Structures are given as structure tokens and as C-alpha cells.
Amino acid sequence: MKLVKHIANLGYGSRKQVQQLFREGRITDAQGEVLYADDKVEHDNIRIDDEVLDPPPGLILMLHKPAGYTCSTKDHGRLIYELLPERFRDRDPVLSSVGRLDRDTSGMLLMTDDGQLLHRIVSPKSKLDKVYEAQLAQDLSGSEAAQFASGTLLLESDDKPLLPAELEVLGPRAARLTLHEGRYHQVRRMFAAVGNHVQALHRSRIGGLGLDDLAEGQWRQLDAADLAVLFGEQA
């Protein structure tokens, strides 16, 4: 792929704008030598204004999404892309969220521009558990764990019972819930089905990978070792 197209696909501007960067001498190699549009250079050896290029296609990252942000490129209000470098919104292939967290839910969100990887993560065949912490409007009754684990709980408007899920009581109005599937607003609907209401919801883990010390609004790029942990493939 030509350098102009490669850099434009990373979101640094249109091809015309990237060509202007070349003309201005702002694109160099790691040693500071000016590059030209027809040069053949490895991605890791390219600099723009002395800064390394953003990650190439195949990017996957973890974002600690705060409540109040929407997993969209077009909706009104605050969007998750505002928490990332501005260029990431213009990447080609597009950088998409792997599934969604609703606007009022915080926590772990994966994003990638690798379509095959996205489908592998969301596929039921991967069996990636998702762990949530919920703050509730009312005290737990004590029967929720058995109901959620039964495999017979049917949500409103669904015609198939939920898979068994594990509930851990964290306090009178706090619980940790481990899901083995992903349905629309599942945690909120599960507690609604047993007569309660989720006031705050946080996702802390997907598969074997957790948020660790990543603060709200922060993100980091994942590597092969992280993916091995995610899919439970580490040695």
C-alpha cells in the first residue's frame, strides 16, 4: 500500500491532506530523514512531526468507559470516540466497539478494526463470560441467586430462557453477576424480572481479561499476550 493511502487510512487526513504533510517535510523516518510519498518504509519507522504513527490496522484496545458516554459515532451527546485520539474516529477500516455498553453503564469496552477478531470475541463459541457489578434500588431478597442459576428465567419479550448465571452478593443492594451470553440490556432486565431496579451498572471483566488499574476514561492497546488472557489461552 502506498504511504499516502496508508497514513490517510490511519485518520491523519484525506489523501490530499497527507500529501500536503509530505510536501511540508513533516513526515520522516525514525532518524529524522524526510520521507517522500513514493518511499517504501515500514510502519514502525514512520514519524509525523517526530511522533510515532498510531497503531496499524489490526488494532484492538480496551477502554474504561465512564457512564454517560454512548457507543456510537453519530448519536447525540457524549460519544466514546471523544475519549480516544481524534484520528481514531476516521480510521479505515473503522474502529468499532465489540458489542456495546448502554449510555448509563460504565466499565470494560473492547474496540477493534479487525472484523474477524470482533466476530470471534462476540461468538457464543468463544464462551467469554462477562462480569458485572450492579447497585440496586432495593435490598436483595435472597432468592435471586437461585433464580438466575436455574436456567429457566424468561425475560419479557423473549421466547427462550436465559442460560444459568452466577450471582455473588456484595451487600444488601449490591451484587456481582457473571453472564455466559449477551442479550440486550440483560443485567437490567434480569433484575427487573425479579422485581428490582439497577441504579448503576459496571462491567469489570470479559473472558479472562479485567480492567485492572485502568482509570475511567483511559484506554490501552492490547497485545497478543492480552488476547491469550482474554481467550484463556495463556500457557
N, C-alpha and C positions, 0 to 999 in steps of 0.2 A: 504494500500500500504506500502511495506517495506520502511524503511528510505532511504536506498541506492538508490532505484529507484526514490523515491520522490525528493531527493536532486539532483540527476542526471537530472531529468526532468526539474528542475529549471535552468539548464545550468551551474552548478558548475563543470561539467566534466563528463567523461564517468563513468559508474558504477565502473570500476576498479580504476579510479582516486578518486572517492568518498570513496571507501573502504580504499584507502591509507590515506585519511583525517581522517577516523575513527582510523586507526592504529596509526597515529601520535598524536592522542588526541586533534585534532583541532576542533572537533565537540562536543559541550557541551550543557547543558541546561542553562536557564537564570540565575541560581545560580552558574554556573561555573563548575558543575559536569560533568565529561567526559561521553559522551554517547557512546553506542555500537550499531552496525548495527541492532541488533535484538530487541532493546528497542522500546517501544511504547510511543511516545511523540507527543503532539500536535504541530502543525506547529509553532505557536507563541512562543513556549517555546524552540525553537532550535536556537543555535548560531553557527556560523562558525568564528573562530578567534575573538570571542567576539562580532561579528556583527550579527544583526538580519537577518533572511533569507529574500530573495526577496519575493514579494507577491506570494501567491499560485495561482494555475490555477483559472481562473475567473477574471484575471487582465484586467482592462481597464484603459487606460491613455490618456491624452491629451498632444500633442506635438506641440510646436510653431515651425513649420518647416521653416527654412530660405530658400530663393531662392538658387538654386544651388545644392540641395540635391534630390536624386531620391528615390521614394517609392518602393524599391526593395531590395532583399537580394543578388542578383547576378550581377546586371548591373555594368558597369564600372563607375568610378568616385566616387563622394561622395554619401554615402547612409544614409538614415535616421537612421539606426541602429548605426551609429557612434556617434550619439547624446545621446544614451542610454547606460546603463551599458552593457559591452561587453557580459555578460552572457545572456542577453535578446534575443540575436540572436539565441541562441541554446536551447531555451525553447521548451518543448513538453507537451502540444500542442503548435504549432507555434504561435508567436505573430505577427499578421498581421495588416496592415493598413486597416481601414474601408473606402473603396474607395481609391482614390488617388488624390494627387495634382501633377501636372506635375513639372518637374525639376525647371522651372523658376517661379513657383508660391509659395508664402510664405503663412504662416498662420496656421490656426487650422486644426490639423490632429488627428483623433481618432485612437487608436490601441487597439486590444484586442486578447486574446487567446480563447475567448468564441464564438464558431461558431454560436450559437443561437442568442446571443446578436448582433453579427455582422450583421446577416441577418435581424434582427428586425430594426436596425438602417438604413440600406440601402433600406428596403422595402418601396415602394410607399405608403403602407397602413399606415405607421407611420407619413407621411406628415411632415417630418422635413425640414423646409426651410433652405437654405444656403445663407449666405450673403457675398458678395464680394465687395472689393473696387478696382477700376481699374483706372490706369493712362493711358491716351490715347495719341496717336501720333498727333491727330488733334483736333481742337475745336469741341465740340458737336454742332450739327446743330439745336437742339431744337425739332426735331421730334422723337427722339429715344424713349422717354418715351411712347408715343402713339403706336409706332410700337411694342415695347416689350410687352405692355399690351394688345395688340389686340387679342392674341391667334391665329393669322394667319401667324406669321412669320415662314417661312420654310427655314431651313438651307441646304446648299449644301450637297448633297448625302443622305439627309433624305427624307422620304416619308410621314412624319407626322408632322404637325405644332407644334411649341412649346406651352407649357402652358403659359398663361399670366404671366409676370414677372414685378416687380416694379423697376423703376429706379429713383434714387434721385440724382440730380445734386449737386456735391460738389465743382465744379469750372469749368472753361472753358474746361479743359481737364481731369476732374476727376469726377467719378460717383460711387455711391453705387448701387449694383444690388442685388435684392432678388429673388432667384430662388425657384421653387416648384417642381423641378425634377432635375435629374442629367444625362446629356448627355456628351459624350466625348468632352472635351475642349469647353464646352458650352459657357462660357462667351466670350472667344476669338472669337469663330465662330459667335456669335451674333453681336459683334461689326464689324467683318469683313463683315457681311451681310448688314450692313448699311454704309459701305464704310470707316470704321475707323480701327485702329490697336491698340491692347492692348500692351503697353510697360512694364507695371508692374501690377501684379495682386496679391491680398491678400485676403484670406478668414478669416473673423473675427468672424463668428458665424455659429453654426449648431443647429437647433431647438432653444431651449431656452437658450443654453449654449454658452457663449462667451469666448474669450481668457483672458479677464480681464487684469491683470498685468503680465501675463506670458511673459517673455522676449524671444527673438529669441533664439532658440536652447535649451530652457528649457522645462521640462515636469513635469507633476504631475499626481499621481494616482487619479482616480475618485472613489467616493464612491456612496452609494445608494442615498444620497441627490442630488449629481450631476446628476445622471441618471434621477431622478424625474424632475429636472430642464430641462434636455435635452429633455425629452418627454412631458414636460408641465404638469406634474402630481403632482407638489408640492401643498401642502394644502394652 
